[in-house]
């Protein structure tokens, strides 16, 4: 009899958020996860926050640039960006409970609740950089959500988005990204190799992901 790998609590949470079919269901899933989120993602060796921050820092040399942390969650990315010296951070998230955790970090000048499939609470051309970690994936925001992020991005803004390989290839993100490139909306300036961003997850340790960066034209 083959021994089965024991599932961790985080795998049950991931199952809920990846399985969400509406914004309301997704927000409810994060309501039950917000307090334990940081501990759980740390336990699975989640690499996207630090990799995303590093790629943004490679291309954004202006420390006082206005940065939107889209899908900020508990503020993991904001914490890394603050440590790197960035001083004008804005957090956006669908979940008020996750934003409450993000607020406690004290690194964001502004925190807003919002749905990327609706109009965001920011004027056009507001930000010099946008980073969206864990956002454009199964059960979360489809490729159409890129349009709102581009609306609030300035010309020459850096947009950093980590993507799982299955999202890139099967959920329409590759096609949408290439469409925006061909239309002259943005230009891809960086991509990491594909690697496992959740190496300690019993259910997802073999899944591959990469961090992409574009410059808005």
C-alpha positions as CSV (number, residue, x, y, z in Angstrom):
1,X,0.0,0.0,0.0
2,X,1.5,3.3,-1.1
3,X,1.7,6.0,1.6
4,X,-0.1,9.2,0.7
5,X,1.5,12.6,1.3
6,X,-0.2,14.3,4.2
7,X,-2.0,17.5,3.1
8,X,-1.2,20.7,5.0
9,X,-3.8,23.3,6.1
10,X,-2.5,25.6,3.3
11,X,-3.5,23.1,0.7
12,X,-7.1,23.3,1.8
13,X,-7.0,27.1,1.6
14,X,-5.4,27.0,-1.8
15,X,-8.2,24.6,-2.9
16,X,-10.8,27.2,-1.8
17,X,-9.2,30.2,-3.4
18,X,-8.3,28.5,-6.7
19,X,-11.8,27.1,-6.8
20,X,-13.6,30.4,-6.4
21,X,-15.9,31.3,-9.3
22,X,-17.0,34.8,-8.2
23,X,-15.4,37.8,-6.5
24,X,-17.7,37.2,-3.5
25,X,-16.6,33.6,-3.1
26,X,-12.9,34.6,-3.4
27,X,-13.3,37.3,-0.8
28,X,-15.0,34.8,1.5
29,X,-12.2,32.3,1.1
30,X,-9.6,34.9,2.1
31,X,-11.8,36.0,5.1
32,X,-11.1,32.6,6.6
33,X,-7.4,32.7,5.8
34,X,-6.2,36.2,6.5
35,X,-4.8,35.7,10.0
36,X,-2.8,32.6,9.1
37,X,-1.9,33.6,5.5
38,X,1.7,34.7,6.2
39,X,2.6,31.7,8.3
40,X,1.0,29.3,5.8
41,X,2.7,30.7,2.6
42,X,6.0,30.8,4.5
43,X,5.6,27.1,5.3
44,X,5.4,26.2,1.6
45,X,8.4,28.3,0.7
46,X,6.4,30.8,-1.4
47,X,8.9,32.6,-3.7
48,X,6.8,34.9,-5.8
49,X,6.7,37.9,-3.4
50,X,10.5,38.2,-3.1
51,X,11.1,37.3,-6.7
52,X,8.6,39.9,-7.8
53,X,10.1,42.6,-5.6
54,X,13.6,41.7,-6.9
55,X,12.5,42.0,-10.6
56,X,10.8,45.3,-9.9
57,X,13.9,46.6,-8.2
58,X,16.0,45.6,-11.2
59,X,14.0,47.9,-13.5
60,X,12.8,50.7,-11.1
61,X,15.7,52.7,-9.8
62,X,13.5,55.6,-8.5
63,X,12.9,55.0,-4.8
64,X,10.1,57.6,-4.5
65,X,8.2,56.2,-7.5
66,X,4.5,55.7,-7.0
67,X,3.9,51.9,-6.8
68,X,0.6,50.0,-6.8
69,X,0.7,46.7,-5.0
70,X,-2.4,45.2,-6.8
71,X,-3.8,42.3,-4.9
72,X,-1.6,43.2,-1.9
73,X,-3.1,40.7,0.4
74,X,-1.4,40.9,3.8
75,X,1.3,43.1,2.4
76,X,4.1,40.6,1.9
77,X,5.3,42.4,-1.2
78,X,5.0,45.8,0.3
79,X,7.2,44.7,3.2
80,X,9.9,43.6,0.7
81,X,9.6,46.8,-1.3
82,X,9.8,48.9,1.8
83,X,13.0,47.0,2.8
84,X,14.4,47.8,-0.6
85,X,13.8,51.5,0.0
86,X,10.6,52.3,-1.9
87,X,8.6,54.9,0.0
88,X,5.3,55.6,-2.0
89,X,3.4,52.3,-1.8
90,X,-0.4,51.9,-2.3
91,X,-2.2,48.6,-1.5
92,X,-5.2,47.4,-3.4
93,X,-7.1,44.2,-2.5
94,X,-10.5,42.6,-2.9
95,X,-10.5,41.4,0.7
96,X,-10.9,44.0,3.6
97,X,-9.6,41.4,6.0
98,X,-6.4,40.9,4.0
99,X,-6.0,44.7,3.8
100,X,-6.4,44.9,7.6
101,X,-3.4,42.7,7.9
102,X,-1.5,44.8,5.3
103,X,-2.2,48.0,7.2
104,X,-0.5,46.6,10.3
105,X,2.8,46.5,8.5
106,X,2.9,50.3,8.4
107,X,4.5,50.4,4.9
108,X,1.6,51.7,2.8
109,X,0.6,55.3,2.4
110,X,-2.8,54.3,1.0
111,X,-4.9,51.2,1.2
112,X,-8.0,50.7,-1.0
113,X,-10.5,47.8,-1.4
114,X,-11.3,47.2,-5.1
115,X,-12.2,44.6,-7.7
116,X,-9.9,44.6,-10.8
117,X,-12.8,43.6,-13.0
118,X,-14.5,46.9,-12.1
119,X,-13.2,50.5,-12.1
120,X,-10.5,50.9,-9.6
121,X,-10.5,53.9,-7.2
122,X,-7.6,55.6,-8.9
123,X,-7.4,58.2,-11.7
124,X,-5.8,57.4,-15.0
125,X,-2.0,57.5,-15.1
126,X,-1.6,57.3,-11.3
127,X,1.3,54.9,-10.9
128,X,4.9,54.6,-12.1
129,X,4.9,50.9,-11.3
130,X,2.4,48.1,-10.7
131,X,3.2,44.7,-9.1
132,X,0.5,42.0,-8.9
133,X,1.6,38.8,-7.1
134,X,-0.8,35.9,-6.8
135,X,-3.5,37.8,-8.7
136,X,-3.8,36.5,-12.2
137,X,-4.3,32.9,-11.5
138,X,-7.0,30.2,-11.2
139,X,-10.1,31.4,-9.3
140,X,-8.8,35.0,-9.1
141,X,-8.6,37.7,-11.8
142,X,-8.9,36.7,-15.5
143,X,-6.8,38.4,-18.3
144,X,-9.4,41.2,-18.7
145,X,-8.2,42.6,-15.3
146,X,-5.0,43.8,-17.0
147,X,-7.0,46.6,-18.6
148,X,-7.7,48.4,-15.4
149,X,-4.1,48.1,-14.2
150,X,-2.9,49.6,-17.5
151,X,-5.4,52.4,-17.2
152,X,-3.9,53.5,-13.8
153,X,-0.3,53.0,-15.1
154,X,1.7,55.9,-16.5
155,X,3.6,55.8,-19.7
156,X,6.9,54.0,-19.1
157,X,5.5,52.4,-15.9
158,X,7.0,49.0,-15.0
159,X,4.4,46.2,-14.6
160,X,5.6,43.1,-12.8
161,X,3.3,40.0,-12.7
162,X,4.3,36.5,-11.6
163,X,2.3,33.8,-13.3
164,X,1.9,30.1,-12.9
165,X,2.7,28.2,-16.2
166,X,-0.8,26.7,-16.4
167,X,-2.3,30.2,-16.0
168,X,0.0,31.6,-18.7
169,X,-0.7,28.7,-21.2
170,X,-4.3,27.7,-20.4
171,X,-6.2,30.7,-19.0
172,X,-5.5,33.2,-21.8
173,X,-2.7,35.3,-20.2
174,X,-0.2,34.5,-22.9
175,X,-2.6,35.5,-25.7
176,X,-3.6,38.7,-23.8
177,X,0.0,39.7,-23.1
178,X,1.0,39.1,-26.7
179,X,-2.0,41.1,-27.9
180,X,-1.0,44.0,-25.8
181,X,2.6,43.8,-27.1
182,X,1.5,43.7,-30.7
183,X,-0.8,46.7,-30.1
184,X,2.1,48.7,-28.7
185,X,0.5,49.0,-25.2
186,X,3.4,47.5,-23.4
187,X,6.8,45.8,-24.1
188,X,8.1,42.8,-22.3
189,X,11.4,43.6,-20.7
190,X,12.1,40.6,-18.4
191,X,11.1,37.1,-17.6
192,X,12.7,34.7,-15.1
193,X,13.2,31.0,-15.9
194,X,10.2,28.7,-15.1
195,X,10.7,27.4,-11.5
196,X,8.6,25.9,-8.7
197,X,7.3,28.9,-6.6
198,X,5.7,26.7,-3.9
199,X,8.3,23.9,-3.4
200,X,7.0,22.8,0.0
201,X,3.4,22.5,-0.9
202,X,2.2,18.9,-1.0
203,X,-0.3,19.6,-3.8
204,X,1.7,22.2,-5.8
205,X,5.4,21.6,-5.3
206,X,5.9,20.6,-8.9
207,X,3.9,23.4,-10.4
208,X,6.0,25.9,-12.4
209,X,5.8,29.7,-12.5
210,X,7.8,32.7,-13.8
211,X,7.9,36.4,-13.1
212,X,7.3,38.7,-16.1
213,X,8.0,42.4,-16.4
214,X,6.6,44.8,-19.0
215,X,7.2,48.5,-19.7
216,X,4.0,50.5,-20.6
217,X,4.5,52.4,-23.8
